[in-house]
Amino acid sequence: MIAEVVSSVRCFQGRQNVYKHHSDVLNCDMQFGAYIPDHKDGERLPGLFYLSAMIVIHPDTSPRGVDLPSDDESWSFGKGGFLNNLIF
């Protein structure tokens, strides 16, 4: 993988870099960020990986105290139903 620097910003005694690379598996360009603190040439730095931008939203979509038509036999539809959204 060859990574190209998209942007670089000086902050907190280091640099926040954004890189772009091509994924052969997904067949598209992807980006990732890395904060690199000031360091001496050849000095080894620790790394921390995390998955960002993944949010699970589970709103309560069941109204309370109202008489609405529903399918009471189904656990996933109507008054007792729920909704899950996964956003990347």
C-alpha positions as CSV (number, residue, x, y, z in Angstrom):
1,M,0.0,0.0,0.0
2,I,1.3,3.4,-0.9
3,A,-0.2,6.2,1.1
4,E,-0.4,9.8,-0.1
5,V,-0.6,12.7,2.3
6,V,-3.9,14.6,1.7
7,S,-3.5,17.2,4.5
8,S,-1.2,17.9,7.4
9,V,-2.0,20.3,10.3
10,R,0.4,21.2,13.1
11,C,-1.2,20.7,16.6
12,F,-0.4,19.7,20.2
13,Q,3.4,19.4,19.6
14,G,3.0,17.2,16.5
15,R,1.1,16.8,13.2
16,Q,-2.4,15.5,12.4
17,N,-2.1,13.9,9.0
18,V,-4.7,12.6,6.7
19,Y,-3.6,9.9,4.2
20,K,-5.2,8.4,1.1
21,H,-4.6,5.0,-0.3
22,H,-6.2,2.7,-2.9
23,S,-7.9,-0.5,-1.6
24,D,-7.7,-3.3,-4.1
25,V,-10.3,-5.3,-2.1
26,L,-12.9,-2.5,-2.1
27,N,-11.7,-1.1,-5.4
28,C,-11.8,2.5,-4.2
29,D,-9.7,5.2,-2.5
30,M,-9.9,5.3,1.3
31,Q,-8.6,7.7,3.9
32,F,-7.2,7.4,7.4
33,G,-5.8,9.8,9.9
34,A,-2.7,9.7,12.1
35,Y,-1.4,12.0,14.8
36,I,2.4,11.9,14.9
37,P,3.9,13.7,17.9
38,D,7.3,15.5,17.6
39,H,10.1,13.0,17.8
40,K,13.7,12.4,17.0
41,D,14.7,10.7,13.7
42,G,14.6,7.0,14.2
43,E,12.7,7.2,17.5
44,R,10.0,4.5,17.8
45,L,6.5,5.7,18.5
46,P,3.6,3.7,20.0
47,G,0.4,3.4,17.9
48,L,-3.3,3.3,18.8
49,F,-5.9,2.0,16.3
50,Y,-9.6,2.7,16.6
51,L,-12.7,2.4,14.4
52,S,-14.2,5.8,13.9
53,A,-17.5,7.1,12.4
54,M,-19.5,4.0,13.3
55,I,-22.6,4.9,15.4
56,V,-25.4,2.6,16.4
57,I,-28.7,4.4,16.9
58,H,-31.5,2.6,18.6
59,P,-34.5,5.0,19.0
60,D,-37.6,3.9,20.9
61,T,-40.3,4.0,18.3
62,S,-43.1,2.6,20.4
63,P,-45.7,5.2,21.4
64,R,-47.1,5.0,25.0
65,G,-50.7,5.5,26.0
66,V,-52.2,5.8,22.6
67,D,-54.6,3.4,20.8
68,L,-53.1,2.8,17.4
69,P,-53.7,-0.2,15.1
70,S,-50.9,-2.7,15.2
71,D,-49.9,-6.3,14.8
72,D,-49.8,-7.5,18.4
73,E,-48.7,-10.9,17.3
74,S,-45.4,-9.6,15.9
75,W,-42.6,-8.7,18.3
76,S,-40.8,-6.5,15.7
77,F,-43.8,-4.5,14.3
78,G,-46.4,-2.1,15.8
79,K,-46.6,-1.0,19.4
80,G,-43.7,-3.2,20.6
81,G,-41.7,-2.7,17.5
82,F,-38.2,-1.2,17.2
83,L,-35.9,0.3,14.7
84,N,-32.1,0.0,14.3
85,N,-30.0,2.2,12.1
86,L,-26.3,1.7,11.6
87,I,-24.5,4.7,10.2
88,F,-21.0,4.6,8.8
